[in-house]
Amino acid sequence: MQDIRELIAKAIDEINEQLEDDSKVTLSDETRFIGKKACLDSISFVTFISILEELVEEKLNKNIQLVNEKAFSEKNSPFYSVETLCNYIQCLISED
């Protein structure tokens, strides 16, 4: 799970390189990717997801698709927080 959190941190670092200083994302347990307190706008969110998928493939040798039917069928969105995203990625990797 720590590996996944590190990949999320790296994806945030990469997206921060593209953001203005006042829009930079800080990784914490309170970091929200969707909802009222979302740290990213929709374009940045799509870019973040793309970066994260590439990192998972590159570092963990797993080809996953984060935005899929399963993500939208979940009772609680896997993109709500860092923890839910870590758990979701772990689940996808385990299924592979």
All heavy atoms as an XYZ file, in Angstrom:
772
protein
N       0.827     -1.196      0.000
C       0.000      0.000      0.000
C       0.873      1.262      0.000
O       0.514      2.245     -0.611
C      -0.924     -0.031      1.210
C      -1.982      1.038      1.162
S      -3.275      0.768     -0.048
C      -4.402     -0.157      0.933
N       2.015      1.186      0.662
C       2.924      2.334      0.698
C       3.420      2.669     -0.707
O       3.557      3.842     -1.050
C       4.110      2.055      1.636
C       5.051      3.219      1.800
C       4.405      4.454      2.428
O       3.469      4.362      3.197
N       4.915      5.615      2.067
N       3.667      1.649     -1.522
C       4.099      1.882     -2.902
C       3.053      2.697     -3.663
O       3.394      3.598     -4.424
C       4.319      0.555     -3.637
C       5.546     -0.188     -3.148
O       6.365      0.405     -2.428
O       5.683     -1.370     -3.487
N       1.802      2.369     -3.456
C       0.719      3.065     -4.148
C       0.638      4.514     -3.686
O       0.506      5.429     -4.488
C      -0.620      2.331     -3.956
C      -0.548      0.960     -4.619
C      -1.778      3.155     -4.511
C      -1.704      0.043     -4.297
N       0.756      4.723     -2.383
C       0.720      6.095     -1.849
C       1.889      6.914     -2.429
O       1.725      8.086     -2.742
C       0.761      6.083     -0.325
C       0.521      7.455      0.278
C       0.460      7.376      1.795
N       0.350      8.675      2.385
C      -0.779      9.294      2.667
N      -1.925      8.717      2.406
N      -0.774     10.494      3.205
N       3.045      6.278     -2.575
C       4.199      6.966     -3.160
C       3.939      7.338     -4.622
O       4.363      8.398     -5.086
C       5.449      6.110     -3.023
C       5.952      6.014     -1.605
C       7.080      5.013     -1.420
O       7.601      4.474     -2.420
O       7.446      4.753     -0.251
N       3.240      6.465     -5.350
C       2.897      6.773     -6.743
C       1.900      7.928     -6.812
O       1.999      8.785     -7.693
C       2.335      5.539     -7.442
C       3.311      4.384     -7.640
C       2.628      3.215     -8.328
C       4.536      4.832     -8.432
N       0.953      7.957     -5.877
C       0.007      9.078     -5.820
C       0.774     10.367     -5.529
O       0.525     11.397     -6.162
C      -1.087      8.821     -4.767
C      -1.999      7.674     -5.233
C      -1.904     10.088     -4.495
C      -2.986      7.178     -4.198
N       1.725     10.316     -4.609
C       2.547     11.491     -4.291
C       3.332     11.954     -5.512
O       3.409     13.154     -5.798
C       3.490     11.181     -3.132
N       3.893     11.011     -6.262
C       4.651     11.363     -7.471
C       3.726     11.986     -8.518
O       4.090     12.964     -9.169
C       5.355     10.140     -8.032
C       6.162     10.424     -9.286
C       7.384      9.556     -9.358
C       8.206      9.782    -10.602
N       8.630     11.138    -10.834
N       2.525     11.435     -8.676
C       1.562     12.000     -9.630
C       1.171     13.419     -9.214
O       1.051     14.305    -10.063
C       0.331     11.103     -9.736
N       1.013     13.641     -7.921
C       0.704     14.986     -7.430
C       1.874     15.923     -7.706
O       1.673     17.067     -8.139
C       0.340     14.954     -5.932
C      -1.052     14.332     -5.762
C       0.385     16.357     -5.322
C      -1.463     14.094     -4.330
N       3.100     15.454     -7.494
C       4.279     16.283     -7.797
C       4.290     16.682     -9.272
O       4.568     17.838     -9.610
C       5.576     15.538     -7.470
C       5.824     15.407     -5.976
O       5.173     16.118     -5.185
O       6.681     14.573     -5.605
N       3.978     15.716    -10.145
C       3.970     16.005    -11.585
C       2.865     16.986    -11.960
O       3.084     17.884    -12.773
C       3.838     14.710    -12.383
C       5.110     13.888    -12.362
C       5.084     12.716    -13.327
O       4.454     12.823    -14.410
O       5.701     11.682    -13.002
N       1.684     16.829    -11.372
C       0.591     17.751    -11.687
C       0.898     19.138    -11.117
O       0.564     20.152    -11.721
C      -0.778     17.208    -11.214
C      -1.931     17.904    -11.941
C      -0.994     17.361     -9.744
C      -2.125     17.480    -13.342
N       1.570     19.188     -9.959
C       1.927     20.480     -9.361
C       2.866     21.280    -10.251
O       2.854     22.510    -10.215
C       2.547     20.282     -7.977
C       1.503     20.128     -6.898
O       0.342     20.519     -7.068
N       1.896     19.551     -5.777
N       3.677     20.592    -11.056
C       4.572     21.286    -11.975
C       3.788     22.084    -13.020
O       4.293     23.050    -13.574
C       5.497     20.286    -12.672
C       6.513     19.655    -11.750
C       7.352     18.594    -12.436
O       7.277     18.446    -13.677
O       8.088     17.886    -11.718
N       2.538     21.686    -13.260
C       1.710     22.334    -14.270
C       0.772     23.392    -13.674
O       0.139     24.142    -14.414
C       0.868     21.286    -14.999
C       1.688     20.213    -15.672
C       0.835     19.093    -16.210
O      -0.327     19.268    -16.523
N       1.425     17.912    -16.341
N       0.675     23.425    -12.349
C      -0.280     24.320    -11.689
C       0.375     25.606    -11.204
O       1.571     25.627    -10.907
C      -0.926     23.609    -10.490
C      -1.743     22.354    -10.802
C      -2.170     21.677     -9.502
C      -2.956     22.699    -11.651
N      -0.439     26.638    -11.102
C       0.020     27.893    -10.508
C       0.290     27.671     -9.021
O      -0.273     26.761     -8.408
C      -1.061     28.976    -10.671
C      -1.397     29.316    -12.109
C      -0.240     29.964    -12.845
O       0.512     30.748    -12.229
O      -0.076     29.676    -14.043
N       1.127     28.525     -8.439
C       1.498     28.356     -7.028
C       0.292     28.293     -6.100
O       0.283     27.512     -5.148
C       2.428     29.491     -6.581
C       3.835     29.314     -7.133
O       4.178     28.196     -7.564
O       4.585     30.310     -7.150
N      -0.722     29.091     -6.354
C      -1.889     29.114     -5.464
C      -2.832     27.929     -5.679
O      -3.809     27.757     -4.946
C      -2.652     30.427     -5.612
C      -3.205     30.640     -7.014
O      -2.710     30.016     -7.967
O      -4.138     31.450     -7.145
N      -2.539     27.076     -6.660
C      -3.377     25.914     -6.954
C      -2.682     24.585     -6.654
O      -3.243     23.526     -6.890
C      -3.783     25.917     -8.428
O      -4.512     27.068     -8.737
N      -1.462     24.644     -6.151
C      -0.696     23.422     -5.912
C      -1.402     22.533     -4.886
O      -2.046     23.007     -3.969
C       0.710     23.758     -5.433
C       1.469     24.609     -6.439
C       2.764     23.989     -6.797
C       3.581     24.922     -7.662
N       3.598     24.582     -9.025
N      -1.237     21.226     -5.062
C      -1.882     20.227     -4.212
C      -0.900     19.759     -3.150
O       0.263     19.487     -3.454
C      -2.341     19.019     -5.061
C      -2.945     17.935     -4.188
C      -3.307     19.471     -6.142
N      -1.379     19.658     -1.925
C      -0.591     19.122     -0.831
C      -1.140     17.737     -0.497
O      -2.345     17.577     -0.309
C      -0.700     20.030      0.421
O      -0.274     21.335      0.069
C       0.156     19.500      1.553
N      -0.267     16.757     -0.441
C      -0.687     15.397     -0.132
C      -0.852     15.230      1.376
O       0.082     15.471      2.139
C       0.329     14.382     -0.650
C       0.030     12.922     -0.350
C      -1.257     12.473     -1.044
C       1.177     12.047     -0.775
N      -2.046     14.867      1.787
C      -2.333     14.552      3.190
C      -3.557     13.658      3.228
O      -4.190     13.411      2.202
C      -2.590     15.834      3.989
O      -3.862     16.364      3.676
N      -3.897     13.190      4.411
C      -5.095     12.361      4.537
C      -6.360     13.157      4.205
O      -7.385     12.579      3.884
C      -5.200     11.785      5.951
C      -4.125     10.746      6.219
O      -3.612     10.152      5.250
O      -3.794     10.528      7.393
N      -6.283     14.474      4.268
C      -7.427     15.318      3.968
C      -7.524     15.717      2.492
O      -8.466     16.388      2.090
C      -7.389     16.599      4.824
C      -7.710     16.378      6.292
C      -6.555     15.739      7.058
O      -5.398     16.140      6.841
O      -6.820     14.824      7.859
N      -6.547     15.329      1.683
C      -6.562     15.665      0.259
C      -7.772     15.015     -0.397
O      -7.963     13.808     -0.296
C      -5.268     15.188     -0.430
O      -4.154     15.788      0.212
C      -5.262     15.563     -1.902
N      -8.595     15.813     -1.046
C      -9.806     15.343     -1.724
C      -9.643     15.571     -3.220
O      -9.249     16.641     -3.657
C     -11.041     16.090     -1.236
C     -11.278     16.005      0.252
C     -11.827     14.646      0.644
N     -12.083     14.583      2.067
C     -11.360     13.855      2.913
N     -10.353     13.152      2.479
N     -11.647     13.818      4.192
N      -9.979     14.549     -3.997
C      -9.846     14.652     -5.449
C     -11.165     15.022     -6.132
O     -11.157     15.483     -7.267
C      -9.303     13.344     -6.026
C      -7.934     13.026     -5.504
C      -7.742     11.996     -4.598
C      -6.833     13.771     -5.883
C      -6.483     11.703     -4.094
C      -5.572     13.497     -5.389
C      -5.401     12.462     -4.490
N     -12.288     14.800     -5.450
C     -13.592     15.189     -5.985
C     -14.431     15.763     -4.852
O     -14.078     15.642     -3.687
C     -14.345     13.998     -6.635
C     -14.608     12.910     -5.600
C     -13.607     13.460     -7.836
C     -15.626     11.891     -6.046
N     -15.533     16.381     -5.220
C     -16.429     16.925     -4.210
C     -16.172     18.392     -3.950
O     -15.392     19.047     -4.647
N     -16.844     18.899     -2.925
C     -16.777     20.333     -2.607
C     -15.374     20.805     -2.259
O     -15.014     21.932     -2.544
C     -17.716     20.660     -1.449
C     -19.162     20.568     -1.815
C     -20.042     20.948     -0.650
C     -21.498     20.814     -1.049
N     -22.388     21.162      0.048
N     -14.597     19.968     -1.625
C     -13.242     20.364     -1.210
C     -12.168     19.783     -2.121
O     -11.031     19.589     -1.715
C     -12.995     19.937      0.233
C     -13.910     20.627      1.219
C     -13.603     20.204      2.622
C     -14.540     20.913      3.597
N     -14.281     20.537      4.980
N     -12.524     19.534     -3.370
C     -11.581     18.941     -4.326
C     -10.376     19.848     -4.524
O     -10.498     21.068     -4.603
C     -12.270     18.682     -5.653
N      -9.218     19.225     -4.619
C      -7.973     19.972     -4.780
C      -7.651     20.252     -6.244
O      -6.759     21.043     -6.536
C      -6.827     19.214     -4.125
S      -6.540     17.581     -4.839
N      -8.374     19.602     -7.161
C      -8.096     19.753     -8.592
C      -9.362     20.127     -9.349
O     -10.446     19.656     -9.005
C      -7.563     18.429     -9.170
C      -6.264     17.887     -8.590
C      -6.025     16.466     -9.064
C      -5.100     18.780     -8.974
N      -9.201     20.934    -10.394
C     -10.338     21.162    -11.286
C     -10.461     19.954    -12.203
O      -9.630     19.036    -12.167
C     -10.191     22.476    -12.055
C      -8.984     22.501    -12.994
O      -8.482     21.426    -13.388
O      -8.550     23.611    -13.343
N     -11.482     19.929    -13.033
C     -11.754     18.731    -13.835
C     -10.623     18.401    -14.815
O     -10.261     17.233    -14.978
C     -13.088     18.858    -14.572
O     -13.091     20.008    -15.381
N     -10.050     19.393    -15.447
C      -8.947     19.148    -16.398
C      -7.725     18.598    -15.661
O      -7.109     17.627    -16.102
C      -8.560     20.451    -17.140
C      -9.736     21.040    -17.865
C      -7.361     20.221    -18.043
C     -10.021     20.480    -19.209
N      -7.393     19.199    -14.540
C      -6.244     18.732    -13.757
C      -6.496     17.333    -13.199
O      -5.583     16.519    -13.114
C      -5.950     19.695    -12.606
O      -5.579     20.953    -13.110
N      -7.744     17.035    -12.841
C      -8.085     15.703    -12.337
C      -7.842     14.645    -13.410
O      -7.233     13.608    -13.142
C      -9.547     15.666    -11.871
C      -9.989     14.298    -11.434
C      -9.607     13.792    -10.204
C     -10.778     13.519    -12.252
C     -10.001     12.526     -9.800
C     -11.184     12.257    -11.872
C     -10.796     11.752    -10.636
N      -8.287     14.911    -14.637
C      -8.089     13.963    -15.741
C      -6.593     13.761    -15.990
O      -6.131     12.631    -16.181
C      -8.815     14.441    -17.016
C      -8.423     13.607    -18.219
C     -10.322     14.413    -16.811
N      -5.833     14.835    -15.959
C      -4.385     14.749    -16.154
C      -3.749     13.932    -15.029
O      -2.896     13.072    -15.274
C      -3.762     16.152    -16.219
O      -4.410     16.900    -17.255
C      -2.269     16.089    -16.485
N      -4.165     14.190    -13.797
C      -3.662     13.452    -12.633
C      -3.917     11.954    -12.785
O      -3.025     11.139    -12.572
C      -4.319     14.000    -11.360
C      -4.120     13.143    -10.147
C      -2.895     13.088     -9.501
C      -5.167     12.381     -9.637
C      -2.715     12.292     -8.381
C      -4.997     11.593     -8.523
C      -3.767     11.547     -7.889
N      -5.130     11.590    -13.177
C      -5.487     10.177    -13.342
C      -4.621      9.535    -14.422
O      -4.116      8.421    -14.260
C      -6.989     10.025    -13.666
C      -7.844     10.419    -12.460
C      -7.322      8.610    -14.127
C      -7.626      9.602    -11.211
N      -4.420     10.247    -15.513
C      -3.588      9.737    -16.605
C      -2.152      9.508    -16.140
O      -1.550      8.466    -16.417
C      -3.630     10.716    -17.774
O      -2.794     10.296    -18.796
N      -1.606     10.467    -15.425
C      -0.239     10.345    -14.886
C      -0.160      9.157    -13.940
O       0.772      8.351    -14.004
C       0.184     11.645    -14.163
C       0.365     12.787    -15.160
C       1.458     11.423    -13.336
C       0.501     14.162    -14.515
N      -1.154      9.021    -13.080
C      -1.153      7.942    -12.094
C      -1.237      6.568    -12.765
O      -0.516      5.638    -12.385
C      -2.300      8.139    -11.102
C      -2.350      7.203     -9.903
C      -1.026      7.178     -9.145
C      -3.492      7.613     -8.979
N      -2.069      6.438    -13.776
C      -2.156      5.170    -14.515
C      -0.818      4.817    -15.154
O      -0.385      3.656    -15.114
C      -3.248      5.247    -15.582
C      -4.645      5.215    -15.037
C      -5.707      5.430    -16.102
O      -5.395      5.932    -17.205
O      -6.872      5.106    -15.807
N      -0.155      5.808    -15.725
C       1.152      5.575    -16.339
C       2.192      5.156    -15.295
O       3.006      4.265    -15.542
C       1.628      6.833    -17.064
C       0.867      7.124    -18.330
C       1.277      8.435    -18.985
O       2.347      8.989    -18.630
O       0.525      8.922    -19.844
N       2.160      5.782    -14.129
C       3.107      5.434    -13.070
C       2.878      4.010    -12.557
O       3.837      3.281    -12.306
C       2.998      6.433    -11.910
C       3.581      7.810    -12.164
C       3.186      8.768    -11.044
C       5.096      7.747    -12.314
N       1.619      3.620    -12.410
C       1.311      2.259    -11.961
C       1.840      1.247    -12.975
O       2.447      0.245    -12.605
C      -0.213      2.078    -11.728
C      -0.573      0.608    -11.553
C      -0.668      2.889    -10.517
N       1.641      1.551    -14.241
C       2.131      0.635    -15.278
C       3.662      0.572    -15.275
O       4.251     -0.499    -15.336
C       1.619      1.055    -16.650
C       2.022      0.093    -17.739
C       1.362      0.384    -19.075
O       0.637      1.386    -19.198
O       1.588     -0.407    -20.003
N       4.280      1.733    -15.178
C       5.740      1.818    -15.225
C       6.407      1.199    -13.997
O       7.370      0.445    -14.110
C       6.127      3.293    -15.348
C       7.600      3.576    -15.398
C       7.868      5.075    -15.441
O       7.310      5.763    -16.319
O       8.614      5.538    -14.574
N       5.901      1.504    -12.817
C       6.561      1.088    -11.571
C       6.096     -0.262    -11.041
O       6.856     -0.964    -10.401
C       6.356      2.149    -10.482
C       6.849      3.529    -10.838
C       8.351      3.572    -10.983
C       8.814      4.991    -11.265
N      10.217      5.086    -11.558
N       4.824     -0.600    -11.284
C       4.288     -1.844    -10.730
C       3.990     -2.889    -11.797
O       3.504     -3.968    -11.496
C       3.012     -1.557     -9.926
C       3.138     -0.565     -8.774
C       1.794     -0.361     -8.095
C       4.183     -1.032     -7.764
N       4.259     -2.540    -13.049
C       4.017     -3.460    -14.169
C       2.563     -3.915    -14.252
O       2.295     -5.066    -14.586
C       4.933     -4.674    -14.076
C       5.995     -4.663    -15.135
O       6.038     -3.775    -15.973
N       6.847     -5.653    -15.091
N       1.646     -3.020    -13.907
C       0.220     -3.330    -13.947
C      -0.483     -2.293    -14.807
O      -0.313     -1.093    -14.617
C      -0.402     -3.314    -12.543
C       0.188     -4.322    -11.603
C      -0.234     -5.714    -11.970
C       0.304     -6.731    -10.976
N      -0.169     -8.061    -11.222
N      -1.259     -2.766    -15.763
C      -2.022     -1.879    -16.627
C      -3.437     -1.791    -16.071
O      -4.185     -2.757    -16.143
C      -2.028     -2.417    -18.058
C      -2.658     -1.463    -19.029
O      -3.058     -0.355    -18.679
N      -2.765     -1.897    -20.272
N      -3.768     -0.649    -15.476
C      -5.096     -0.470    -14.889
C      -5.782      0.728    -15.520
O      -5.130      1.620    -16.062
C      -5.034     -0.296    -13.358
C      -4.233      0.953    -12.979
C      -4.486     -1.542    -12.683
C      -4.309      1.312    -11.519
N      -7.089      0.722    -15.424
C      -7.894      1.851    -15.885
C      -8.683      2.345    -14.676
O      -9.604      1.674    -14.200
C      -8.827      1.415    -17.006
C      -9.596      2.554    -17.601
C     -10.455      2.097    -18.774
O     -10.557      0.916    -19.077
N     -11.084      3.045    -19.413
N      -8.289      3.506    -14.154
C      -8.889      4.012    -12.924
C     -10.331      4.478    -13.117
O     -11.173      4.274    -12.252
C      -8.048      5.148    -12.347
C      -6.681      4.725    -11.819
C      -5.845      5.925    -11.447
C      -6.855      3.795    -10.626
N     -10.596      5.130    -14.233
C     -11.954      5.597    -14.496
C     -12.625      4.549    -15.373
O     -12.348      4.439    -16.557
C     -11.958      6.989    -15.173
C     -13.368      7.439    -15.465
C     -11.224      7.994    -14.295
N     -13.473      3.775    -14.730
C     -14.154      2.695    -15.427
C     -15.537      2.483    -14.807
O     -15.921      3.193    -13.880
C     -13.325      1.412    -15.384
C     -13.023      0.959    -13.972
O     -13.808      1.162    -13.053
N     -11.880      0.341    -13.787
N     -16.240      1.499    -15.291
C     -17.589      1.228    -14.801
C     -17.593      0.922    -13.304
O     -18.476      1.361    -12.572
C     -18.165      0.044    -15.584
C     -19.669     -0.048    -15.516
C     -20.199     -1.116    -16.457
O     -19.879     -1.079    -17.662
O     -20.923     -1.981    -15.955
N     -16.597      0.187    -12.851
C     -16.517     -0.166    -11.428
C     -16.403      1.087    -10.557
O     -17.037      1.174     -9.505
C     -15.332     -1.092    -11.177
C     -15.199     -1.491     -9.726
C     -14.064     -2.441     -9.496
C     -14.006     -2.734     -8.007
N     -13.271     -3.897     -7.688
N     -15.606      2.049    -10.989
C     -15.423      3.273    -10.207
C     -16.748      3.999    -10.013
O     -17.009      4.556     -8.947
C     -14.416      4.189    -10.888
N     -17.585      3.981    -11.031
C     -18.858      4.693    -10.941
C     -19.953      3.874    -10.280
O     -20.980      4.417     -9.897
C     -19.297      5.165    -12.325
C     -18.388      6.224    -12.869
C     -17.537      5.959    -13.922
C     -18.356      7.485    -12.309
C     -16.680      6.924    -14.417
C     -17.509      8.465    -12.791
C     -16.668      8.181    -13.847
N     -19.737      2.573    -10.137
C     -20.737      1.736     -9.488
C     -20.500      1.598     -7.987
O     -21.337      1.082     -7.264
C     -20.775      0.346    -10.142
O     -19.582     -0.352     -9.880
N     -19.357      2.056     -7.517
C     -19.044      2.004     -6.090
C     -19.999      2.916     -5.316
O     -20.371      3.987     -5.794
C     -17.608      2.479     -5.840
C     -16.538      1.643     -6.493
C     -16.258      0.358     -5.750
O     -16.160      0.382     -4.518
O     -16.140     -0.674     -6.424
N     -20.379      2.482     -4.107
C     -21.251      3.303     -3.256
C     -20.561      4.623     -2.913
O     -21.158      5.681     -2.972
C     -21.605      2.540     -1.984
C     -22.521      3.283     -1.066
C     -22.879      2.470      0.155
C     -23.778      3.289      1.057
N     -24.086      2.562      2.291
N     -19.289      4.532     -2.556
C     -18.481      5.720     -2.268
C     -17.399      5.823     -3.328
O     -16.730      4.842     -3.624
C     -17.848      5.620     -0.878
C     -18.899      5.587      0.215
O     -19.833      6.365      0.211
N     -18.745      4.657      1.142
N     -17.213      7.000     -3.856
C     -16.248      7.193     -4.939
C     -14.832      6.838     -4.493
O     -14.387      7.255     -3.421
C     -16.273      8.645     -5.405
O     -15.234      8.860     -6.328
N     -14.110      6.104     -5.320
C     -12.710      5.797     -5.003
C     -11.810      7.028     -5.117
O     -10.665      7.001     -4.692
C     -12.330      4.734     -6.031
C     -13.289      4.897     -7.149
C     -14.553      5.444     -6.550
N     -12.341      8.109     -5.658
C     -11.553      9.330     -5.846
C     -11.793     10.360     -4.747
O     -11.348     11.493     -4.845
C     -11.857      9.950     -7.210
C     -11.690      8.976     -8.335
C     -12.786      8.513     -9.030
C     -10.448      8.484     -8.673
C     -12.648      7.596    -10.058
C     -10.286      7.557     -9.694
C     -11.389      7.115    -10.386
N     -12.487      9.947     -3.692
C     -12.818     10.884     -2.617
C     -11.584     11.361     -1.861
O     -11.451     12.535     -1.575
C     -13.825     10.241     -1.653
C     -14.214     11.158     -0.522
C     -15.001     12.277     -0.754
C     -13.758     10.927      0.770
C     -15.342     13.126      0.275
C     -14.093     11.773      1.804
C     -14.884     12.874      1.548
O     -15.208     13.725      2.573
N     -10.678     10.440     -1.552
C      -9.509     10.797     -0.749
C      -8.307      9.949     -1.150
O      -8.428      9.007     -1.929
C      -9.805     10.583      0.739
O      -9.936      9.201      1.023
N      -7.180     10.264     -0.576
C      -5.962      9.497     -0.828
C      -6.170      8.050     -0.383
O      -5.820      7.112     -1.100
C      -4.752     10.127     -0.105
C      -3.523      9.240     -0.219
C      -4.462     11.512     -0.663
N      -6.761      7.861      0.779
C      -6.979      6.506      1.298
C      -7.902      5.693      0.397
O      -7.597      4.542      0.076
C      -7.560      6.562      2.708
C      -7.773      5.184      3.294
C      -8.373      5.213      4.683
O      -8.623      6.300      5.228
O      -8.588      4.124      5.228
N      -9.020      6.284     -0.033
C      -9.943      5.530     -0.883
C      -9.303      5.234     -2.234
O      -9.520      4.162     -2.794
C     -11.287      6.254     -1.080
O     -11.069      7.546     -1.680
C     -12.032      6.407      0.230
N      -8.490      6.149     -2.740
C      -7.809      5.915     -4.011
C      -6.758      4.810     -3.866
O      -6.653      3.937     -4.730
C      -7.177      7.212     -4.523
C      -6.521      7.150     -5.894
C      -7.470      6.615     -6.960
C      -6.013      8.543     -6.293
N      -6.013      4.814     -2.776
C      -5.035      3.736     -2.516
C      -5.735      2.380     -2.473
O      -5.279      1.415     -3.102
C      -4.320      3.964     -1.188
S      -3.005      5.172     -1.212
N      -6.827      2.307     -1.736
C      -7.571      1.046     -1.610
C      -8.104      0.582     -2.955
O      -8.061     -0.608     -3.282
C      -8.715      1.190     -0.611
C      -8.232      1.344      0.803
O      -7.128      0.937      1.156
N      -9.046      1.950      1.638
N      -8.599      1.514     -3.740
C      -9.157      1.195     -5.054
C      -8.073      0.666     -6.002
O      -8.260     -0.343     -6.678
C      -9.834      2.434     -5.633
C     -10.444      2.238     -6.985
C     -11.454      1.316     -7.188
C     -10.009      2.994     -8.070
C     -12.025      1.132     -8.449
C     -10.575      2.835     -9.315
C     -11.579      1.906     -9.503
O     -12.139      1.727    -10.745
N      -6.927      1.326     -6.022
C      -5.827      0.879     -6.871
C      -5.352     -0.503     -6.431
O      -5.118     -1.368     -7.265
C      -4.670      1.907     -6.870
C      -5.116      3.193     -7.569
C      -3.424      1.321     -7.544
C      -4.143      4.339     -7.441
N      -5.253     -0.705     -5.129
C      -4.848     -2.028     -4.605
C      -5.822     -3.103     -5.066
O      -5.417     -4.192     -5.495
C      -4.772     -2.002     -3.082
C      -4.292     -3.302     -2.468
C      -2.860     -3.613     -2.869
O      -1.981     -2.774     -2.739
N      -2.613     -4.813     -3.344
N      -7.101     -2.795     -5.039
C      -8.135     -3.730     -5.497
C      -7.971     -4.037     -6.990
O      -8.037     -5.197     -7.398
C      -9.511     -3.146     -5.204
S     -10.865     -4.179     -5.706
N      -7.760     -3.006     -7.796
C      -7.582     -3.203     -9.234
C      -6.332     -4.047     -9.542
O      -6.363     -4.900    -10.413
C      -7.489     -1.860     -9.963
C      -8.746     -1.020    -10.030
C      -8.449      0.325    -10.689
C      -9.858     -1.742    -10.777
N      -5.285     -3.799     -8.820
C      -4.043     -4.552     -9.032
C      -4.241     -6.003     -8.643
O      -3.754     -6.907     -9.320
C      -2.878     -3.910     -8.230
C      -2.478     -2.576     -8.869
C      -1.681     -4.850     -8.155
C      -1.503     -1.771     -8.061
N      -4.955     -6.241     -7.573
C      -5.215     -7.606     -7.100
C      -6.058     -8.404     -8.076
O      -5.909     -9.613     -8.199
C      -5.912     -7.575     -5.747
O      -5.083     -6.983     -4.787
N      -6.960     -7.710     -8.779
C      -7.832     -8.368     -9.758
C      -7.064     -8.801    -10.999
O      -7.462     -9.726    -11.674
C      -8.965     -7.430    -10.194
C      -9.988     -7.187     -9.124
C     -11.024     -6.172     -9.552
O     -10.896     -5.592    -10.664
O     -11.970     -5.940     -8.795
N      -5.993     -8.097    -11.297
C      -5.235     -8.352    -12.529
C      -4.550     -9.687    -12.526
O      -4.083    -10.238    -11.655
C      -4.204     -7.226    -12.737
C      -3.556     -7.314    -14.088
O      -4.212     -7.764    -15.035
O      -2.391     -6.900    -14.191
